[in-house]
Amino acid sequence: MRIILTLGFQFIFLYSFAQKNLVPYVKPLIGTEKMGHTFPGATVPFGSVQLSPDSDTISYELNGKYNGEVYKYCAGYKYEDKTIAGFSHTHFSGTGHSDLGDFLIMPTQGKLQLNPGVASDPKTGYRSAFSHTNEVAEAGYYKVKLDDDHILAELTASKRVGFHQYTFPKSNDSHLILDLASGIYNYDDKVIWTYVRVVNDSLITGYRQTNGWARTRTEYFALSFSKPFKSYGQKNLDKNQVYRGFWRKFDQNHNFPEIAGKRIRMHFDFATAEGEQVKLKMAISPVSQENALENLKEEVPHWDFNRVKAEAQASWNKELNKIQVETSEDNLVNFYTSMYHTFINPTEYMDANRQYKGLDQGVHTAKDFVNYTTFSLWDTYRALHPYFNIIQPSRNNDMVKSMMAHYDQSALKMLPIWSHYANENWCMSGYHSVSVVADAIIKGVYTGDAHKALEACMVTSNHRDYEGIGEYIDTGYVPAEKNGTSVSNTLEYAYDDWCIAQIAKKLNRQEVYESYLKRSQNWKNVYDKSIGFMRPRLADGSFKKEFDVLSTHGQGFIEGNTWNYSFFVPHDPATMMEMMGGAKKFATRLDTLFSMHLPDKFFAETEDISREGIIGGYVHGNEPAHHVAYLYNWAGQPWKTQERVRMILNMQYKPTSDGLGGNDDCGQMSAWYIFSSLGFYPVAPGSDLYSLGSPAVKNAVLTLENGKTFTVEAINQSDKHVYVQKIVLNGKPVTNYTLSHADLMNGGKLTFYMSAKPVKK
């Protein structure tokens, strides 16, 4: 599309690309089977609400211990299931641990049942059988027929409001169940307290406090019905409440307007005509019932379901059009579903009036930024946040500001490790928020006080009593006796310290730069030259004798073995290569990684990885080796990077429900796909360079926030033409297989000339 502006006698020509309808290429069911842990329900880009079906109510606890089956339900929904227990309003996308699943709603008709029943016999409770043939999942919209009660369920959402539309059969006994005891990774004592106030015959408000992955979490709601309910009631499942006070004077189970307890299930009763639609709108708030009600009035003041659906899908289309690609039909689905998954988390965590709950549990106002939560940083620092620095820089700027607010409110004065809903949950290792902060500063995205951000990074990195940091500072590594993941911690701290050094260098803090650059070399202290692997080291300086290079348990690593972690020196691949014997031997080691065979016992030790997520010994389903295919560039064999990248794209990403080889991890797996499909990847976030690979697209146009466009073009592209003959940037040859962030953001064209034969020079 061409727009002509007339100013006096001057004509100014502005070029923009016509928006395409890309929503049909988004398939939210991708990753809902096996290990992907994605959810299929309705949300908007970075929205606070993720309204989605929960296909079972597995307890986190079984006989006083962790129930391994619950791991399959990190997103609440598993494609393999044949029943749906209800539709809840908050979900994580692709995680390997979980929480949330707030405020589950389920429509039923006939005899009232206030328990979910069991999957083997759904008629024993309010759950229902369903079929995938009667299920539709789109960006911003979900629909399914609930077979047992012949009810059609439809879901859509705005930023803070979940909108339900249920089409009932004719019945005098139609019900809407509100299960306030249900949750994901649930157990009997997870819900601390619940409060519900029936304001009138079509509006209720309340809140729920939980103690789960987030230790202290309170979520408020306002729930509005399109049709007045004729009666309502509740069941308190808490049998251990010793003191009940003098509320016993009332019959609180039937039509009582104020309910409180730990485990509450409520029902709202209607008479419905054949095909009658009953609609619900539930707004959530981190701050108060009043704010939830205001969110409801602000965002969805009407009852037009199709309008909200259209607005949700328009918001998705706007975001998806930031990259327009030309590729095969299957790859279009993979690409835009990946974009969809990258734009779910982090989520906005503030009300329409900009108030939010802080880490200090106080109420704060985000005056000059949008506050975000759900920071899965061990995963997302690698590719998701660098991708945001290109496609969503304003949002990533606000995300870093949210991290700084977290630091200011933290009693421990640390940047986030893995945080959600005004809580730090301390999951995984490293202090990778500093990577996100550094990448945003180095690339000119962060508009806050960079010197204060540097101080926050330094304070976090010097928190001596966290995960062996004190020993790491004193001895240059984390001793194996002190920490079960001593080697991976040492490697990750070393990389993070390099990131801090890059900030210091940019800010002309020379002393800080030199100190942290020295710390960034600590990875050498856990490299055992005698065997050529990273290895646990004891406090006395010796390496641990009993050591299995294939095992992922008890060897000093988290979510990986030494075969994958021995390549984790993203900030200094050249030195790592020399320590491993030089370029030729290094490339041979990489070849072995991608071609070796892992024994079956390896998979018996892993909860989140199956053979589908592994190529040889390279574990793509977990993140530590996500950069490894690009290391051939340092070894002088870029054609192998090209070959491996295309192989991973084809093997690990498919347009099917089981199409992800591992947890999507809040968009990290999907961000890897997008970068690699475009032909470049951020091996070391905190650097301004990307390593070049082999694009899978024929053409891609990135529309940047600064008004410029960057085009990737692949000449002679095909499934067999995976090798790059030459690369040209804006008419000039590229010979070092790198692309600078500045060149990308300045706009222009990067052209790859593809071939079926490798170029070995």
HUNORKA-V646888 format. One record per backbone hydrogen bond with DSSP energy under -0.5 kcal/mol. CO is the residue of the C=O (numbers start at 0). NH is the residue of the N-H. If there is no record, write none. Layout:
co: <CO & CO>
nh: <NH & NH>
This chain:
co: <0 & 2 & 2 & 4 & 4 & 5 & 6 & 9 & 9 & 10 & 11 & 11 & 13 & 19 & 21 & 22 & 24 & 25 & 26 & 28 & 30 & 31 & 32 & 35 & 36 & 41 & 43 & 45 & 49 & 50 & 51 & 52 & 53 & 53 & 57 & 59 & 61 & 64 & 65 & 66 & 67 & 68 & 69 & 70 & 72 & 75 & 75 & 77 & 81 & 83 & 85 & 86 & 87 & 88 & 89 & 91 & 92 & 93 & 99 & 101 & 103 & 104 & 105 & 107 & 114 & 115 & 117 & 118 & 120 & 120 & 121 & 127 & 128 & 128 & 130 & 131 & 133 & 135 & 137 & 140 & 141 & 142 & 143 & 143 & 144 & 145 & 145 & 145 & 150 & 150 & 151 & 152 & 153 & 154 & 155 & 158 & 158 & 159 & 160 & 160 & 161 & 161 & 162 & 163 & 164 & 165 & 165 & 166 & 167 & 167 & 170 & 172 & 173 & 174 & 175 & 176 & 176 & 177 & 177 & 178 & 182 & 185 & 185 & 186 & 189 & 189 & 192 & 193 & 194 & 195 & 196 & 196 & 199 & 200 & 201 & 202 & 202 & 203 & 204 & 205 & 206 & 207 & 208 & 208 & 209 & 212 & 213 & 216 & 218 & 219 & 220 & 221 & 222 & 223 & 230 & 231 & 232 & 234 & 234 & 236 & 239 & 241 & 243 & 244 & 245 & 246 & 249 & 250 & 252 & 256 & 258 & 260 & 261 & 262 & 263 & 264 & 265 & 266 & 267 & 268 & 268 & 269 & 271 & 272 & 275 & 275 & 276 & 277 & 278 & 279 & 280 & 280 & 281 & 282 & 284 & 287 & 288 & 289 & 290 & 291 & 292 & 293 & 294 & 295 & 302 & 303 & 304 & 305 & 306 & 307 & 308 & 309 & 310 & 311 & 312 & 313 & 314 & 315 & 316 & 318 & 319 & 321 & 322 & 323 & 324 & 325 & 325 & 327 & 328 & 329 & 330 & 331 & 332 & 333 & 334 & 335 & 336 & 337 & 338 & 339 & 340 & 340 & 342 & 346 & 350 & 353 & 354 & 355 & 357 & 361 & 361 & 363 & 364 & 368 & 370 & 372 & 372 & 373 & 374 & 374 & 375 & 375 & 376 & 378 & 379 & 382 & 383 & 384 & 385 & 386 & 386 & 387 & 391 & 392 & 393 & 394 & 395 & 396 & 397 & 398 & 399 & 400 & 401 & 402 & 403 & 404 & 405 & 406 & 409 & 415 & 416 & 417 & 417 & 418 & 422 & 422 & 430 & 431 & 431 & 432 & 433 & 434 & 435 & 436 & 437 & 438 & 439 & 439 & 440 & 447 & 448 & 449 & 450 & 451 & 452 & 453 & 454 & 455 & 456 & 457 & 458 & 459 & 461 & 462 & 463 & 464 & 465 & 467 & 468 & 469 & 470 & 470 & 470 & 471 & 476 & 478 & 478 & 482 & 483 & 484 & 485 & 485 & 486 & 487 & 488 & 489 & 490 & 491 & 492 & 493 & 494 & 495 & 496 & 497 & 498 & 499 & 500 & 501 & 502 & 503 & 504 & 507 & 508 & 509 & 510 & 511 & 512 & 513 & 514 & 515 & 517 & 518 & 520 & 521 & 522 & 523 & 525 & 525 & 526 & 527 & 527 & 527 & 532 & 535 & 536 & 537 & 541 & 544 & 546 & 548 & 555 & 555 & 560 & 560 & 561 & 563 & 564 & 566 & 568 & 571 & 572 & 573 & 574 & 575 & 576 & 577 & 581 & 582 & 583 & 584 & 585 & 586 & 587 & 588 & 589 & 590 & 591 & 591 & 592 & 592 & 598 & 598 & 599 & 599 & 600 & 601 & 602 & 609 & 610 & 612 & 612 & 613 & 614 & 614 & 616 & 617 & 617 & 622 & 624 & 626 & 627 & 628 & 629 & 630 & 630 & 631 & 632 & 636 & 636 & 637 & 638 & 639 & 640 & 641 & 642 & 643 & 644 & 645 & 646 & 647 & 648 & 651 & 653 & 655 & 655 & 656 & 656 & 658 & 663 & 663 & 664 & 666 & 667 & 668 & 669 & 670 & 671 & 672 & 673 & 674 & 674 & 676 & 676 & 678 & 680 & 680 & 681 & 683 & 686 & 687 & 689 & 690 & 697 & 698 & 699 & 699 & 700 & 700 & 701 & 701 & 703 & 707 & 708 & 709 & 710 & 711 & 712 & 712 & 713 & 714 & 719 & 720 & 722 & 722 & 725 & 726 & 727 & 727 & 728 & 731 & 732 & 736 & 738 & 739 & 740 & 741 & 743 & 747 & 748 & 748 & 749 & 749 & 750 & 751 & 751 & 752 & 752 & 754 & 757 & 758>
nh: <15 & 4 & 13 & 6 & 11 & 7 & 9 & 6 & 11 & 12 & 4 & 13 & 2 & 21 & 24 & 25 & 26 & 27 & 29 & 31 & 37 & 78 & 35 & 663 & 93 & 50 & 46 & 347 & 51 & 41 & 87 & 54 & 84 & 85 & 185 & 66 & 64 & 61 & 67 & 69 & 70 & 71 & 72 & 73 & 75 & 54 & 55 & 80 & 129 & 127 & 53 & 104 & 51 & 49 & 100 & 93 & 665 & 664 & 183 & 88 & 178 & 86 & 176 & 174 & 125 & 126 & 120 & 121 & 117 & 123 & 124 & 83 & 146 & 147 & 133 & 134 & 144 & 142 & 140 & 137 & 154 & 135 & 145 & 152 & 146 & 148 & 149 & 150 & 145 & 152 & 166 & 143 & 164 & 141 & 162 & 47 & 48 & 283 & 157 & 162 & 163 & 281 & 155 & 279 & 153 & 167 & 277 & 151 & 274 & 275 & 271 & 109 & 269 & 107 & 267 & 105 & 178 & 179 & 265 & 103 & 185 & 59 & 60 & 189 & 191 & 210 & 208 & 260 & 206 & 258 & 198 & 204 & 202 & 228 & 224 & 198 & 199 & 222 & 196 & 220 & 194 & 218 & 191 & 192 & 216 & 214 & 211 & 209 & 207 & 284 & 205 & 282 & 203 & 280 & 268 & 254 & 266 & 236 & 264 & 238 & 241 & 243 & 246 & 247 & 248 & 249 & 251 & 253 & 233 & 197 & 195 & 193 & 263 & 236 & 179 & 234 & 177 & 232 & 175 & 229 & 230 & 173 & 170 & 275 & 167 & 277 & 278 & 165 & 225 & 163 & 223 & 282 & 161 & 221 & 219 & 291 & 292 & 293 & 294 & 295 & 296 & 297 & 298 & 299 & 304 & 307 & 308 & 309 & 310 & 311 & 312 & 313 & 314 & 315 & 316 & 317 & 318 & 319 & 320 & 321 & 322 & 702 & 324 & 700 & 326 & 697 & 698 & 331 & 332 & 333 & 334 & 335 & 336 & 337 & 338 & 339 & 340 & 341 & 342 & 342 & 343 & 344 & 45 & 372 & 353 & 365 & 350 & 363 & 360 & 357 & 363 & 355 & 366 & 370 & 348 & 345 & 346 & 375 & 376 & 418 & 378 & 379 & 380 & 381 & 384 & 386 & 387 & 388 & 389 & 389 & 390 & 391 & 395 & 396 & 397 & 398 & 399 & 400 & 401 & 402 & 403 & 404 & 405 & 406 & 407 & 408 & 409 & 409 & 412 & 432 & 376 & 424 & 425 & 374 & 419 & 424 & 433 & 434 & 435 & 436 & 437 & 438 & 439 & 440 & 441 & 442 & 444 & 445 & 443 & 449 & 452 & 453 & 454 & 455 & 456 & 457 & 458 & 459 & 460 & 461 & 461 & 462 & 463 & 465 & 469 & 466 & 468 & 471 & 472 & 473 & 474 & 475 & 476 & 475 & 478 & 481 & 482 & 485 & 555 & 488 & 477 & 489 & 490 & 491 & 492 & 493 & 494 & 495 & 496 & 497 & 498 & 499 & 500 & 501 & 502 & 503 & 504 & 505 & 506 & 508 & 507 & 509 & 512 & 513 & 514 & 515 & 516 & 517 & 518 & 519 & 520 & 521 & 523 & 524 & 525 & 526 & 527 & 534 & 528 & 530 & 531 & 532 & 527 & 543 & 479 & 540 & 537 & 546 & 548 & 562 & 486 & 487 & 563 & 564 & 565 & 566 & 567 & 568 & 571 & 575 & 576 & 577 & 578 & 579 & 581 & 580 & 585 & 586 & 587 & 588 & 589 & 590 & 591 & 592 & 593 & 594 & 594 & 595 & 616 & 617 & 601 & 602 & 602 & 603 & 604 & 604 & 605 & 612 & 613 & 619 & 620 & 615 & 616 & 617 & 618 & 614 & 619 & 625 & 627 & 629 & 630 & 631 & 632 & 633 & 634 & 636 & 635 & 639 & 640 & 641 & 642 & 643 & 644 & 645 & 646 & 647 & 648 & 649 & 650 & 651 & 652 & 660 & 655 & 30 & 658 & 30 & 32 & 653 & 667 & 668 & 667 & 670 & 671 & 672 & 673 & 674 & 675 & 676 & 677 & 678 & 679 & 695 & 696 & 692 & 682 & 690 & 684 & 686 & 685 & 740 & 738 & 680 & 713 & 325 & 701 & 711 & 323 & 702 & 703 & 709 & 706 & 703 & 747 & 701 & 749 & 699 & 714 & 751 & 716 & 753 & 721 & 717 & 724 & 754 & 752 & 733 & 729 & 750 & 731 & 728 & 734 & 691 & 689 & 743 & 744 & 745 & 746 & 710 & 729 & 750 & 712 & 751 & 727 & 714 & 753 & 724 & 725 & 722 & 759 & 760>
